[in-house]
C-alpha cells in the first residue's frame, strides 16, 4: 500500500512541478538550441508601408455592450489600416440594450442583431457574412494600439500560419486579482512556444485567422483553446505576436476571476475529448510535447493535487519528509483561506493559485450537471 502511495505521490508531485516550472525551463532550453530566427524576421517586417494589404473583417462579439461599443468602433476606425480594406462587423448576441443601435451609429459596416446563442455562435454567424480575406477578432472592451492589426496581418502573410494572437495588457491592477502577474508569465511561455511549434492557446482580446482557416465551432467551444490545436492538425502554425498590443480591464477581484475561469472551463471536456485535443493524431512531435505539457497537465492539476494529498496522508508514517510535504500542502490551503484577512503577498498568491486551480474542477462539475453546455456567456463584473 505504501509503495503504491509513494509512486502516486512522487509521480503526481513531479507532474505538478513540471507543468508550472519544468516546462518553461525546457522551452527556454529548446529555444536557445534552435534559435529564434523566424520571430526575429517577423519583428523586422515593415508594418506601416504602402504595399497592398489584404482585406480584413474585424469581428466584435457583443452582449449588452451599449456602454463601450461606440468607443470600440472608434478604436477600430483609428487603426492604421486602409479604411477601404477594413470591414467592421458587430455580432450582437441577444443584447437587451442599445448595443446594435449604437454600433450602427458609431460607424460599424455590418451589425448583426442575433438571437441569444453564445459568443461562438455569434462569431460563426458573423464569419458567414464577413467579406475579408482575414478575420480579426476583438472583445468589445479591448482597446488596440494603432498598428496592432497590421502586425497581425504580417504574421498571417506566411501561408504556413493559420492563427495569430497579440498581446493583451491588463489596465486595472488595483484589486486583489493577480491575473495580471500570472498573465505576464503565461505570455513569456507562449512567446517561446510560438518560436518553436506554435502556441497552444490564444486570447479573446486580439487575434486573427486567415479566412480559409476559420473553423465553425460548436457553440460551447472556444476559439482561444480550439483554434491552435485544431489548426495544428491541419498543418498550420499558430503564432504569438507580442508587438500586436491591446489593453483590457481585468476583473478586479479574485472571486470574480474564479467565476470567470469557472465559466471558461465548462466546455473544457468537450474541447479536450470531443474536439480531439487529447488525440495525438495530426500533431508534430514537438507540438504534441507542448500541448501535453502546457494544456493537458494544467487541466489535470486539480486532480493531481488531490491524489498527492491523499497519497501523502497514507505516507505520514514513513518519515519526517512526508510530514514536511503534508504541512506545506496544508500551509498552501491555510494561506489561501487567510489571504482575505491578512494583506500579505505570499498569501494572495496562494489564494490565487488554489482558486484558479479549483476553477478547472468546478467547471467540469458544472459541465456534468448541465449535461450539454449552452455556450451562453456573461460579462465579468468590473471589466467595462
N, C-alpha and C positions, 0 to 999 in steps of 0.2 A: 504493500500500500504506500509506504513512504517513498519507495523507488519511483513509482508512478507519479506521486505528488511532486517529487523533485524534478522529474522530466517536464511535467506541466509547468512548474514554477519557472525553471530556467529557460525553457523554450518561450513561454509567454512573455516573461520579462525581457528577454533578448529581442523579441519582435517589437515590443513597445519602444524600447530604446532605439532600435534600428530605424524604425519608420520616422521618428522625430529627430534623431541626431545622426545616426549612422548613414542614413540615405543621403542627406545633404553633403556629408563628408565624401561619400562615394561619388556623388555627382561632381563635386569640385575636383576630385582626382581625375575623373574621366574627361572633364572639360580641359583640364591642364594638359592631359596627354594628347587629346585630339586637336586642341586649339579651337579658336572661335572665329575662323576666317569668314564664315557665312554671315554671322551677325555683324562683324566689323564692316563687311562690304555693304550690308543693309544700312548701317548707320551713316555711311558716307554718301549714299544715294541722294541726289538733289530732290527736294520735295516742293520747291516753290518755283520751278522753271515754267516755261511757256509751252513745253511739249504737250501734245494731245493727251488727255486723260480720259479714262473710261467713265461711262455714265454710272451714277451711284444713286440708289434709293436708300434713304435713311429712314429706317422703320422704328417708330416710337410707340410701344405699347403703353396704354394708359387706362387707369381705373380711378375715377373720381379725382382727377388732377387739375381741376379748374384753377387752383391757386398757383400752379407752376407751369402749366402747359404753354402759355404765351411767352414766358421767359425762355423756355426750351426752344420754341420755334425761332425766337430772336437769336439765340445762341447758334442754332443750325444755319440761319441765314448769314451769320457773321463769319462762318468758316471760310478759310482760304481755299475755295474750290469754285470753279466756274458755275455760276448760277444755272446756266442752261443745261449743265450736266448733272445737276443735283435735284432729285425728287424727294420731297419731304412728305412722309406718309405717317399719319397718326391712326393707330388702331385703338379705338375706344371700346374697352371690353365691358359692356353692360354698365357704363357710368350712369349714375343717377343725378349728376350735377351738370354744369355747363361746359364740361371738357370739350365736347365736339364743337360746340358753337365758338368757343374761344380759340380753338385750334384753327378753325377756318378764318376767323377774323385776324389772327396773327400771321396768316400767310402760308399755311400748310397747303401743299399741292393736292393731296388726297387725304380725306378724313373718312374713316370707316366707323359708323356707329353700330357696333355689333351687339348681339345678344350675349349675355354673360356666358363665357365658356372657358375662361382661364387665359393666362398670359401666352402660353404656347399656341393655343388655338387661335388667339388674336393674331399672333405673328404668322401662323400658317395662312390665315386669310389675307393678311397684308402682302405676303410674299407672292401669292397667286396673282395679285393685281399690280404689283410693283413692276416698273419698266426697266430698272437699272441693270447693267451688266454685273454690278457688285451690289450686294445687300449689306448695309451697315446697320448696326443696332445700338440703341441707346435707351437708358431709363429716362423717364420724364423729369427726374430731378438731377440728372447728371449734367455738368457743365464742361464742355470740351474746350481745349485750347484751340486757337485758330488753325494751326497746322496739323491737328490730330487726324483728320480724315485723310489728308494726303499721305501721311505716314502709314496709315493702314493700307491704302491703295498701293503704295510702293512695295510693301511686303507681299501683296497678292499678285504682283506682276510676275512672280515665279510660278510657272504652271504646276510645279510640284507642291505648291502651298494651297490649301483649301480654306484655311481659317486663320485669323489673326486677332488677338486681343491686345488692347492697350493697357496702360497703367492707370488705375483709379486711385486717387488720393482722398483720404477722409479728412473733412474740414472741421469737425467738432470733437475735439479730444477732451473736453472738459468734464464729461460724465465718468462713470466708473467702468465703462466698457473698454476692454483692452484689445478690441478687434484691430485697431489701427496698428498696434505693435505687432500682433500676430501677422497682419497682412503684409507688413514690410518683410518679415521672414518668409512668408509664402511667395512673395514676388521674387525674392532672391532665388528661391528654389526653382520657380518657373522660368526664370531667365536662363538658368543652367540647363533645364530640360529643353528649352527652346533651341539652345545651341547644339543639342545632341539629336534626339529622335523626335522632339516636338513636345509641347506642353500636354499635360494630362487633364487639365481643366482650364476654363476661362473665367470671365466675369461678365455680368449683365450690363455694366455701365458703358463699356466701349469695346466693340468687336465687329468683325465683318467676315463675310464669306463670299466667294465667287458664286454667281447665280446658279451655275451648273453643279455646284457642290452643296447647295441647300438641301436639307433633308427634312421633310414634313414629319414631325414627331407626334407621338401620342400626346393629348392634352396634359397628361400628368408628367411628361418628360421635362427635360431641362437642356437648353442649348449649352449652358456652361459645362455640364458634365458629359453630355452625349456627343456633341459635335466632334471634339478632339479624338475620342477613341473610334467613333463610327467612321470618320474620315480616314483615320489611320488604316482601318480595314480596307479602304478603297485605294490605298497607296498614296494618300495626300498627307502632308505635314501640317501641323498646327503650331503657329509661332506666337511668341510674346514680343510686342514692340514697345519697349519701355518709354520711348520718346513720343508715343502717341498718348497724350495725357488727358485725363478727365478728373473732375472733382465731384464728390458726392457727400452729402451729410451722412454721418454714421449714427446708428442707433445709440442714443446717449446712455442707456442703462444696460447693465449686463443681463437683467431679466428680459429686456426687450430683445437683446441679441439671442438669448436662449430660445425665445418664442420664434424668432426669425429662422434660426437654424433648424429648429424642430419642424417648421413648415417645409423647409427645403428638403429635409430628409424623408418626408412621407413617400416620395416617389423613388427613393433610393433602391429598394428591392427590384422594382420594375426596370430600372436602368441597369443595375448590375447583373441581374439574371435575365429578365425579359428581353432587354435590348442587346444582351450579349457582351457586356463589358468584361465579364469574368471568363469568357471563352477566349483562349489564346489564338484561335484561328484568324489569320489575316494580319497579325502583328509582326513587325520585325522583332528579333530577339531583344534588341536594346529598348524598344518601346514597351514590350511586354514586361521587362525588368522595371522600367519607370512606373508603369501603371500599377503593377503589383506592389511596389514599394511605397508609392505616394498615395494611391487611392485605396486599393483593396485592404491593405494593412491598417490604414487610418480608419476605414469604415468598420474594421473588426476590433478596433481598440477598446470599446467599452466591454466587449465580451472577453477580450484578453485580460483586461484589468480584473474582471470578476473571477476568472479562472486562477489568476495569480494570487488573488486574495484568499480564495478558498484553499488552494494548494499550500499557501503559507500557513494557514491555520493548522493543517494536518502536520506540517513540518516543525511546529513550535518546539517540540521536544528533542529536536535534532541539533541543538547547539545555539550559541549566542547569536550567530549571524542571522538566523531566521527570526529571532526576537527583534533584532535591529530592523530588518526589512519590514516586519509587521508594524513596528512602531512608526516607521517612515510612511507607510501607507495610511495608517490612522492619522498621522500628522497632516497629510495632504487633505484628507476629508475634514479634519477639525479646522484647518486653516481656511478651507472653503466656507465652513459654517461661521467662522468668526469674522470673515472679511467685511460684512456689512456693518460691523460694530467696532472694529479695530482698523483704523486707516493706515495699514502697513502694505507697502507694495508687494512683498512676497505673498501675503495673504490674498491680495487681489489677483495675482497670477494663479494662485492655487484655485481660487473660486472660478476664474475664467476657464481654466483647464478642465476642472471637474464638470462644470455645467455644459461646456461645448462638447465634451466627450459624451455626456449623458444625453445630449440632444440627438445623437445618432440613434441610440436605443429607443428614445421616446418617439422619434419619427417613425421608426419601424413598428413600434407598438400602435401608433395612430394608423399606420397603413393596414395593420392586421385588423383593427377594429372597423375601418372603413370598407374593407374588402376590395374596393376599387377606388383609387384616387380620383378626386373630382377635378383636379387641376385648377381650382379656384385659388385666387391669390389675394393677399391682403397687404396693405402698405404698412411698413414698420413705423411705429409711432416715433415722432421727433426727427424724421428724415426729410421733411419738407419745409 
